[in-house]
Amino acid sequence: MTTSGYISVRAGALRMLVAALVLAAALVAVGFAWRAHAAGDALQQSREQLRERAGTIVADVFSVDSTRWQQDRSRARALVARDFLDSYGAQLSRPPEQGTAAVVWRPEVVSVVDADATEGQALLRVAVTVRSDAPARSEAAATTVRRSVLARFVRADDAWLLAAADVIG
């Protein structure tokens, strides 16, 4: 019994169909893997951007100097989301309290609690220094306290905006 090495048309078509199905399955698997990898990279980038910006945003929103309070408050309004303005907008239209020369928030530690492409939360440890109008030689001229703040952010275009902030300690 000798074989000529040829395969039937039906067997050839079946082999081509199986090869096409294997190729299609491989392409689908590669597509899913690529999407998952890209989504993971985008999430990591989003978290990193929030970690880098959260402290500066909170500091810029809550710091104010009595000599330039209108500019400070204008800058603060540009860094907050509509949710924040609805709740605390009146605070961003006033000068600092009577007798206060400046309030300065300095982020010391910033940790991202949760973040995705559109919103996130960060836990911050900040030093808040309040400088009074009293003469510099007065012992009560400046006081610094440390606060823990849980802040919620939303993304607008490519910028993070402060949506809420709660002092928790």
FIKOLZA-1660 file (N, C-alpha, C; in steps of 0.1 Angstrom, whole numbers, plus 5000, padded with zeros to 4 digits):
% residues 169
   i   px   py   pz ch aa at
   1 5008 4988 5000  A  M  N
   1 5000 5000 5000  A  M CA
   1 5009 5012 5000  A  M  C
   2 5007 5020 4990  A  T  N
   2 5015 5033 4989  A  T CA
   2 5005 5044 4990  A  T  C
   3 5011 5055 4995  A  T  N
   3 5003 5067 4995  A  T CA
   3 5009 5078 4987  A  T  C
   4 5001 5086 4981  A  S  N
   4 5007 5095 4971  A  S CA
   4 5011 5108 4978  A  S  C
   5 5007 5110 4991  A  G  N
   5 5011 5123 4998  A  G CA
   5 5001 5134 4997  A  G  C
   6 4991 5131 4989  A  Y  N
   6 4980 5142 4987  A  Y CA
   6 4970 5139 4998  A  Y  C
   7 4963 5150 5002  A  I  N
   7 4952 5149 5011  A  I CA
   7 4939 5153 5003  A  I  C
   8 4928 5148 5008  A  S  N
   8 4916 5152 5001  A  S CA
   8 4912 5166 5003  A  S  C
   9 4904 5171 4995  A  V  N
   9 4899 5185 4996  A  V CA
   9 4892 5187 5009  A  V  C
  10 4884 5178 5013  A  R  N
  10 4876 5179 5025  A  R CA
  10 4886 5179 5037  A  R  C
  11 4896 5171 5038  A  A  N
  11 4906 5171 5049  A  A CA
  11 4914 5184 5049  A  A  C
  12 4918 5189 5037  A  G  N
  12 4925 5202 5036  A  G CA
  12 4917 5213 5041  A  G  C
  13 4904 5213 5037  A  A  N
  13 4895 5224 5042  A  A CA
  13 4893 5223 5057  A  A  C
  14 4892 5211 5062  A  L  N
  14 4891 5210 5077  A  L CA
  14 4903 5215 5084  A  L  C
  15 4915 5211 5079  A  R  N
  15 4928 5216 5085  A  R CA
  15 4928 5231 5084  A  R  C
  16 4925 5237 5074  A  M  N
  16 4925 5252 5072  A  M CA
  16 4915 5258 5082  A  M  C
  17 4903 5252 5084  A  L  N
  17 4894 5258 5093  A  L CA
  17 4899 5257 5107  A  L  C
  18 4905 5246 5111  A  V  N
  18 4911 5244 5125  A  V CA
  18 4922 5255 5127  A  V  C
  19 4931 5256 5117  A  A  N
  19 4941 5266 5118  A  A CA
  19 4936 5280 5119  A  A  C
  20 4926 5284 5112  A  A  N
  20 4919 5297 5113  A  A CA
  20 4913 5299 5127  A  A  C
  21 4907 5289 5132  A  L  N
  21 4901 5290 5145  A  L CA
  21 4911 5292 5156  A  L  C
  22 4922 5284 5155  A  V  N
  22 4933 5285 5165  A  V CA
  22 4939 5299 5164  A  V  C
  23 4941 5304 5152  A  L  N
  23 4947 5318 5150  A  L CA
  23 4937 5328 5156  A  L  C
  24 4924 5327 5153  A  A  N
  24 4915 5337 5158  A  A CA
  24 4915 5336 5174  A  A  C
  25 4915 5324 5179  A  A  N
  25 4915 5323 5194  A  A CA
  25 4928 5330 5200  A  A  C
  26 4939 5328 5193  A  A  N
  26 4952 5334 5198  A  A CA
  26 4951 5349 5197  A  A  C
  27 4945 5354 5186  A  L  N
  27 4944 5369 5185  A  L CA
  27 4935 5375 5196  A  L  C
  28 4924 5368 5199  A  V  N
  28 4915 5373 5209  A  V CA
  28 4922 5372 5222  A  V  C
  29 4929 5362 5225  A  A  N
  29 4936 5361 5238  A  A CA
  29 4947 5372 5239  A  A  C
  30 4954 5375 5229  A  V  N
  30 4964 5385 5229  A  V CA
  30 4957 5399 5231  A  V  C
  31 4946 5401 5224  A  G  N
  31 4938 5413 5226  A  G CA
  31 4934 5416 5240  A  G  C
  32 4929 5405 5247  A  F  N
  32 4924 5406 5261  A  F CA
  32 4936 5409 5270  A  F  C
  33 4947 5402 5267  A  A  N
  33 4959 5404 5276  A  A CA
  33 4964 5419 5274  A  A  C
  34 4964 5424 5262  A  W  N
  34 4969 5437 5259  A  W CA
  34 4960 5447 5266  A  W  C
  35 4947 5445 5265  A  R  N
  35 4937 5454 5272  A  R CA
  35 4939 5454 5287  A  R  C
  36 4941 5443 5293  A  A  N
  36 4943 5441 5307  A  A CA
  36 4956 5448 5312  A  A  C
  37 4966 5447 5304  A  H  N
  37 4979 5453 5307  A  H CA
  37 4978 5468 5306  A  H  C
  38 4971 5473 5295  A  A  N
  38 4970 5488 5294  A  A CA
  38 4961 5493 5305  A  A  C
  39 4950 5486 5309  A  A  N
  39 4942 5491 5320  A  A CA
  39 4950 5492 5333  A  A  C
  40 4958 5482 5335  A  G  N
  40 4966 5482 5347  A  G CA
  40 4976 5493 5347  A  G  C
  41 4982 5496 5336  A  D  N
  41 4992 5508 5334  A  D CA
  41 4984 5521 5337  A  D  C
  42 4972 5522 5331  A  A  N
  42 4965 5534 5332  A  A CA
  42 4961 5536 5347  A  A  C
  43 4957 5526 5354  A  L  N
  43 4953 5527 5368  A  L CA
  43 4965 5531 5376  A  L  C
  44 4977 5525 5374  A  Q  N
  44 4989 5528 5381  A  Q CA
  44 4993 5543 5379  A  Q  C
  45 4992 5547 5366  A  Q  N
  45 4995 5561 5363  A  Q CA
  45 4985 5571 5370  A  Q  C
  46 4972 5567 5370  A  S  N
  46 4962 5575 5377  A  S CA
  46 4965 5577 5392  A  S  C
  47 4968 5565 5398  A  R  N
  47 4972 5565 5412  A  R CA
  47 4984 5574 5415  A  R  C
  48 4994 5573 5407  A  E  N
  48 5006 5580 5409  A  E CA
  48 5004 5595 5407  A  E  C
  49 4996 5599 5397  A  Q  N
  49 4993 5613 5395  A  Q CA
  49 4985 5619 5407  A  Q  C
  50 4976 5611 5412  A  L  N
  50 4969 5615 5424  A  L CA
  50 4978 5617 5436  A  L  C
  51 4987 5607 5438  A  R  N
  51 4996 5608 5449  A  R CA
  51 5005 5620 5448  A  R  C
  52 5010 5623 5436  A  E  N
  52 5018 5635 5434  A  E CA
  52 5011 5648 5436  A  E  C
  53 4998 5649 5432  A  R  N
  53 4991 5662 5432  A  R CA
  53 4982 5664 5445  A  R  C
  54 4978 5654 5452  A  A  N
  54 4969 5655 5463  A  A CA
  54 4973 5665 5474  A  A  C
  55 4986 5664 5478  A  G  N
  55 4991 5673 5488  A  G CA
  55 4991 5687 5484  A  G  C
  56 4996 5690 5472  A  T  N
  56 4996 5703 5467  A  T CA
  56 4982 5709 5465  A  T  C
  57 4973 5701 5461  A  I  N
  57 4959 5706 5459  A  I CA
  57 4953 5710 5472  A  I  C
  58 4954 5701 5482  A  V  N
  58 4949 5704 5495  A  V CA
  58 4956 5716 5501  A  V  C
  59 4969 5717 5500  A  A  N
  59 4976 5729 5506  A  A CA
  59 4972 5742 5499  A  A  C
  60 4970 5741 5486  A  D  N
  60 4966 5754 5478  A  D CA
  60 4952 5758 5481  A  D  C
  61 4943 5748 5484  A  V  N
  61 4929 5751 5487  A  V CA
  61 4928 5757 5501  A  V  C
  62 4935 5752 5510  A  F  N
  62 4933 5756 5524  A  F CA
  62 4942 5767 5529  A  F  C
  63 4953 5770 5522  A  S  N
  63 4963 5780 5526  A  S CA
  63 4958 5794 5521  A  S  C
  64 4960 5804 5530  A  V  N
  64 4955 5817 5526  A  V CA
  64 4964 5827 5534  A  V  C
  65 4967 5838 5527  A  D  N
  65 4974 5849 5533  A  D CA
  65 4965 5861 5533  A  D  C
  66 4965 5869 5544  A  S  N
  66 4955 5880 5545  A  S CA
  66 4959 5891 5535  A  S  C
  67 4971 5892 5531  A  T  N
  67 4975 5903 5521  A  T CA
  67 4972 5900 5507  A  T  C
  68 4969 5887 5504  A  R  N
  68 4966 5883 5490  A  R CA
  68 4954 5873 5490  A  R  C
  69 4945 5874 5499  A  W  N
  69 4935 5864 5501  A  W CA
  69 4926 5862 5489  A  W  C
  70 4924 5873 5482  A  Q  N
  70 4915 5871 5470  A  Q CA
  70 4922 5863 5459  A  Q  C
  71 4935 5865 5457  A  Q  N
  71 4942 5856 5447  A  Q CA
  71 4942 5842 5452  A  Q  C
  72 4945 5840 5465  A  D  N
  72 4946 5827 5471  A  D CA
  72 4932 5819 5469  A  D  C
  73 4922 5827 5472  A  R  N
  73 4908 5820 5471  A  R CA
  73 4904 5818 5457  A  R  C
  74 4909 5826 5448  A  S  N
  74 4906 5824 5433  A  S CA
  74 4913 5811 5429  A  S  C
  75 4926 5810 5433  A  R  N
  75 4934 5798 5429  A  R CA
  75 4927 5785 5435  A  R  C
  76 4922 5787 5447  A  A  N
  76 4916 5775 5454  A  A CA
  76 4903 5771 5447  A  A  C
  77 4895 5781 5442  A  R  N
  77 4883 5777 5435  A  R CA
  77 4886 5770 5422  A  R  C
  78 4897 5772 5416  A  A  N
  78 4901 5766 5404  A  A CA
  78 4905 5751 5406  A  A  C
  79 4908 5748 5419  A  L  N
  79 4913 5734 5422  A  L CA
  79 4902 5725 5428  A  L  C
  80 4890 5730 5429  A  V  N
  80 4879 5722 5436  A  V CA
  80 4868 5719 5426  A  V  C
  81 4862 5707 5429  A  A  N
  81 4851 5703 5420  A  A CA
  81 4838 5709 5424  A  A  C
  82 4828 5708 5416  A  R  N
  82 4814 5714 5419  A  R CA
  82 4809 5709 5433  A  R  C
  83 4811 5696 5436  A  D  N
  83 4807 5691 5449  A  D CA
  83 4812 5699 5461  A  D  C
  84 4825 5703 5460  A  F  N
  84 4832 5710 5470  A  F CA
  84 4826 5724 5471  A  F  C
  85 4824 5731 5459  A  L  N
  85 4819 5744 5459  A  L CA
  85 4804 5744 5465  A  L  C
  86 4797 5734 5462  A  D  N
  86 4783 5734 5467  A  D CA
  86 4783 5733 5483  A  D  C
  87 4793 5726 5488  A  S  N
  87 4793 5725 5503  A  S CA
  87 4801 5736 5510  A  S  C
  88 4812 5740 5504  A  Y  N
  88 4821 5749 5511  A  Y CA
  88 4825 5761 5503  A  Y  C
  89 4817 5764 5493  A  G  N
  89 4820 5775 5484  A  G CA
  89 4821 5789 5491  A  G  C
  90 4812 5791 5501  A  A  N
  90 4812 5803 5509  A  A CA
  90 4826 5806 5516  A  A  C
  91 4832 5795 5520  A  Q  N
  91 4845 5796 5527  A  Q CA
  91 4856 5801 5517  A  Q  C
  92 4854 5799 5504  A  L  N
  92 4864 5803 5494  A  L CA
  92 4861 5817 5489  A  L  C
  93 4852 5824 5495  A  S  N
  93 4849 5837 5491  A  S CA
  93 4852 5848 5502  A  S  C
  94 4858 5843 5513  A  R  N
  94 4861 5852 5525  A  R CA
  94 4876 5853 5528  A  R  C
  95 4879 5864 5534  A  P  N
  95 4893 5865 5539  A  P CA
  95 4895 5856 5551  A  P  C
  96 4907 5854 5556  A  P  N
  96 4909 5846 5568  A  P CA
  96 4903 5854 5580  A  P  C
  97 4901 5846 5591  A  E  N
  97 4895 5852 5603  A  E CA
  97 4902 5864 5607  A  E  C
  98 4895 5873 5614  A  Q  N
  98 4901 5885 5620  A  Q CA
  98 4912 5882 5629  A  Q  C
  99 4923 5888 5627  A  G  N
  99 4935 5886 5636  A  G CA
  99 4944 5875 5630  A  G  C
 100 4941 5869 5619  A  T  N
 100 4949 5859 5613  A  T CA
 100 4957 5865 5601  A  T  C
 101 4970 5864 5601  A  A  N
 101 4978 5869 5590  A  A CA
 101 4979 5859 5579  A  A  C
 102 4980 5846 5583  A  A  N
 102 4981 5836 5573  A  A CA
 102 4978 5822 5579  A  A  C
 103 4973 5813 5570  A  V  N
 103 4971 5799 5573  A  V CA
 103 4979 5792 5562  A  V  C
 104 4988 5783 5567  A  V  N
 104 4996 5776 5557  A  V CA
 104 4995 5761 5560  A  V  C
 105 4990 5753 5550  A  W  N
 105 4990 5739 5551  A  W CA
 105 5001 5733 5543  A  W  C
 106 5009 5724 5549  A  R  N
 106 5020 5718 5543  A  R CA
 106 5018 5703 5544  A  R  C
 107 5017 5696 5533  A  P  N
 107 5016 5681 5533  A  P CA
 107 5029 5675 5537  A  P  C
 108 5028 5665 5546  A  E  N
 108 5040 5658 5551  A  E CA
 108 5040 5644 5546  A  E  C
 109 5028 5637 5546  A  V  N
 109 5027 5624 5540  A  V CA
 109 5014 5623 5532  A  V  C
 110 5015 5617 5521  A  V  N
 110 5003 5615 5512  A  V CA
 110 5003 5600 5508  A  V  C
 111 4991 5595 5510  A  S  N
 111 4989 5580 5507  A  S CA
 111 4976 5579 5499  A  S  C
 112 4976 5573 5488  A  V  N
 112 4964 5570 5480  A  V CA
 112 4957 5558 5486  A  V  C
 113 4944 5560 5490  A  V  N
 113 4936 5550 5496  A  V CA
 113 4930 5542 5485  A  V  C
 114 4924 5549 5475  A  D  N
 114 4917 5542 5464  A  D CA
 114 4917 5552 5452  A  D  C
 115 4919 5547 5440  A  A  N
 115 4918 5555 5429  A  A CA
 115 4915 5547 5416  A  A  C
 116 4908 5553 5407  A  D  N
 116 4906 5547 5394  A  D CA
 116 4908 5559 5384  A  D  C
 117 4903 5557 5372  A  A  N
 117 4906 5567 5362  A  A CA
 117 4898 5580 5364  A  A  C
 118 4887 5580 5372  A  T  N
 118 4878 5591 5373  A  T CA
 118 4877 5597 5387  A  T  C
 119 4881 5589 5398  A  E  N
 119 4880 5595 5411  A  E CA
 119 4889 5587 5420  A  E  C
 120 4892 5593 5432  A  G  N
 120 4901 5587 5441  A  G CA
 120 4901 5593 5455  A  G  C
 121 4906 5587 5465  A  Q  N
 121 4907 5592 5478  A  Q CA
 121 4922 5591 5483  A  Q  C
 122 4926 5601 5491  A  A  N
 122 4939 5601 5496  A  A CA
 122 4938 5605 5511  A  A  C
 123 4947 5599 5518  A  L  N
 123 4949 5602 5533  A  L CA
 123 4961 5610 5534  A  L  C
 124 4960 5622 5540  A  L  N
 124 4971 5631 5541  A  L CA
 124 4974 5634 5556  A  L  C
 125 4987 5636 5559  A  R  N
 125 4991 5641 5571  A  R CA
 125 4997 5655 5568  A  R  C
 126 4991 5665 5574  A  V  N
 126 4995 5679 5571  A  V CA
 126 4999 5687 5583  A  V  C
 127 5008 5696 5582  A  A  N
 127 5011 5705 5592  A  A CA
 127 5004 5718 5589  A  A  C
 128 4996 5723 5598  A  V  N
 128 4988 5735 5596  A  V CA
 128 4994 5746 5605  A  V  C
 129 4999 5757 5599  A  T  N
 129 5005 5768 5607  A  T CA
 129 4996 5780 5605  A  T  C
 130 4992 5785 5617  A  V  N
 130 4984 5797 5617  A  V CA
 130 4992 5808 5623  A  V  C
 131 4994 5819 5615  A  R  N
 131 5002 5830 5620  A  R CA
 131 4993 5842 5623  A  R  C
 132 4993 5847 5634  A  S  N
 132 4984 5858 5638  A  S CA
 132 4990 5871 5634  A  S  C
 133 4982 5882 5635  A  D  N
 133 4986 5895 5632  A  D CA
 133 4995 5901 5643  A  D  C
 134 4997 5893 5654  A  A  N
 134 5004 5898 5666  A  A CA
 134 5019 5900 5662  A  A  C
 135 5026 5909 5669  A  P  N
 135 5040 5911 5665  A  P CA
 135 5048 5898 5666  A  P  C
 136 5058 5898 5658  A  A  N
 136 5066 5885 5656  A  A CA
 136 5073 5881 5669  A  A  C
 137 5075 5890 5678  A  R  N
 137 5082 5886 5691  A  R CA
 137 5072 5880 5701  A  R  C
 138 5060 5881 5698  A  S  N
 138 5049 5874 5706  A  S CA
 138 5050 5859 5705  A  S  C
 139 5049 5852 5716  A  E  N
 139 5049 5838 5716  A  E CA
 139 5037 5832 5709  A  E  C
 140 5026 5839 5708  A  A  N
 140 5014 5833 5702  A  A CA
 140 5013 5837 5687  A  A  C
 141 5024 5843 5681  A  A  N
 141 5024 5848 5668  A  A CA
 141 5021 5836 5658  A  A  C
 142 5026 5824 5660  A  A  N
 142 5024 5813 5651  A  A CA
 142 5022 5800 5658  A  A  C
 143 5013 5792 5654  A  T  N
 143 5011 5779 5660  A  T CA
 143 5010 5769 5649  A  T  C
 144 5015 5757 5651  A  T  N
 144 5014 5747 5642  A  T CA
 144 5008 5734 5648  A  T  C
 145 4999 5729 5641  A  V  N
 145 4993 5716 5645  A  V CA
 145 4993 5706 5634  A  V  C
 146 4993 5694 5637  A  R  N
 146 4993 5683 5626  A  R CA
 146 4979 5677 5625  A  R  C
 147 4974 5675 5613  A  R  N
 147 4961 5670 5611  A  R CA
 147 4962 5659 5601  A  R  C
 148 4952 5649 5602  A  S  N
 148 4950 5639 5592  A  S CA
 148 4938 5642 5585  A  S  C
 149 4939 5642 5572  A  V  N
 149 4928 5646 5563  A  V CA
 149 4925 5635 5553  A  V  C
 150 4912 5631 5552  A  L  N
 150 4908 5622 5542  A  L CA
 150 4901 5630 5531  A  L  C
 151 4907 5630 5519  A  A  N
 151 4903 5639 5508  A  A CA
 151 4898 5630 5497  A  A  C
 152 4887 5634 5491  A  R  N
 152 4882 5628 5479  A  R CA
 152 4884 5637 5467  A  R  C
 153 4889 5631 5456  A  F  N
 153 4892 5638 5444  A  F CA
 153 4884 5632 5432  A  F  C
 154 4881 5641 5422  A  V  N
 154 4875 5637 5410  A  V CA
 154 4884 5642 5398  A  V  C
 155 4884 5635 5387  A  R  N
 155 4892 5639 5376  A  R CA
 155 4883 5646 5366  A  R  C
 156 4888 5658 5362  A  A  N
 156 4882 5666 5352  A  A CA
 156 4892 5668 5341  A  A  C
 157 4889 5662 5329  A  D  N
 157 4899 5662 5318  A  D CA
 157 4912 5655 5323  A  D  C
 158 4923 5662 5324  A  D  N
 158 4935 5655 5329  A  D CA
 158 4940 5661 5342  A  D  C
 159 4931 5667 5350  A  A  N
 159 4934 5673 5362  A  A CA
 159 4926 5667 5374  A  A  C
 160 4932 5666 5385  A  W  N
 160 4925 5661 5397  A  W CA
 160 4920 5674 5404  A  W  C
 161 4907 5673 5409  A  L  N
 161 4901 5684 5416  A  L CA
 161 4896 5678 5430  A  L  C
 162 4897 5687 5440  A  L  N
 162 4892 5683 5453  A  L CA
 162 4877 5683 5454  A  L  C
 163 4871 5672 5458  A  A  N
 163 4857 5671 5458  A  A CA
 163 4852 5672 5473  A  A  C
 164 4860 5667 5482  A  A  N
 164 4856 5667 5496  A  A CA
 164 4868 5665 5505  A  A  C
 165 4868 5671 5517  A  A  N
 165 4879 5669 5526  A  A CA
 165 4874 5668 5540  A  A  C
 166 4878 5658 5548  A  D  N
 166 4874 5657 5562  A  D CA
 166 4886 5655 5570  A  D  C
 167 4887 5664 5580  A  V  N
 167 4898 5663 5590  A  V CA
 167 4893 5652 5600  A  V  C
 168 4902 5641 5600  A  I  N
 168 4898 5630 5608  A  I CA
 168 4907 5628 5621  A  I  C
 169 4916 5637 5622  A  G  N
 169 4925 5636 5634  A  G CA
 169 4935 5646 5635  A  G  C
% end
